[in-house]
């Protein structure tokens, strides 16, 4: 992930985690959000700097709110 500690990295991690928790493939999420699968892939790898509108579309497809996708996931304790 290119920007793991920044906001792009946070969004990448939260989108990936939420998508998997919802049991969706990248293709499924892309279809629900009206985006291309390669775009979702780039988002999850931290290669895309999203607009607020796209963030809202992804959040809607994941049945969550955009603000939830901006909260850094907790690290597992060792």
N, C-alpha and C positions, 0 to 999 in steps of 0.2 A: 504494500500500500504506500503510495507516494507521500501522503500527508497524514500519517497515522495519528499524530498528536494534535493536529489542527482540526478545524471544523469540517473540512472535506473528509478527513479520516473518520471523524465521529459519524458523519452521515453515512459513509461507506459501511462502517461496521454495524450501525443500527438498521440500515435498510437490509443488509444481508441477513442479520439475525432475525428481523421481523418477517422477512420473506420465508426463511426456512421454518420459523415457528408456525407460519400460516400454511405450511405444506405446499407452497407455490414454487414452480420453477421460474427461472428468469424469464422464459417465454410467457408463462402465465401472467406474471406481474406486468410485463411489458404490454400485453394485450389489454389487461384491466386498466392500465394507466394511459393507454393510447400512445405508447412509445415503442421504439425498436428494441429488440432483445440486446443488441450490441450496446445500446445506450445504457441499459440497466447494468450490463456487465462493467462498463466503464465507471458507472456510479459506484458499484460495489468494490472496485479496485482503486477508488480515489483518484480517478483520471478525469472526472467531470466536476466542474464547478456549477452547481445547479442554480437555476433561477427559483425564486419563491413559488412561482406558478407550477413549475415542474415538481418541486418538493411537495406541494399540495396535492398534485395529481397522484404521485407515488404514495403519499400518506393515505389518500382516499382509497386507493386500490388495496392498501394493506389494512384498511378499516381502523385507522388510527388518525392522529392529528399531527400536523407538521412539527409542532413543538416537541413531541415525543421522539422524533427522529433526530433531534438536536442534543439530546441528553447522552453523554458518553456512557457506554456500557461499563458495568463494574468488572474489574479484573478478578479472576479467580484467585482465591488465597492459596498460597503454597504451604 
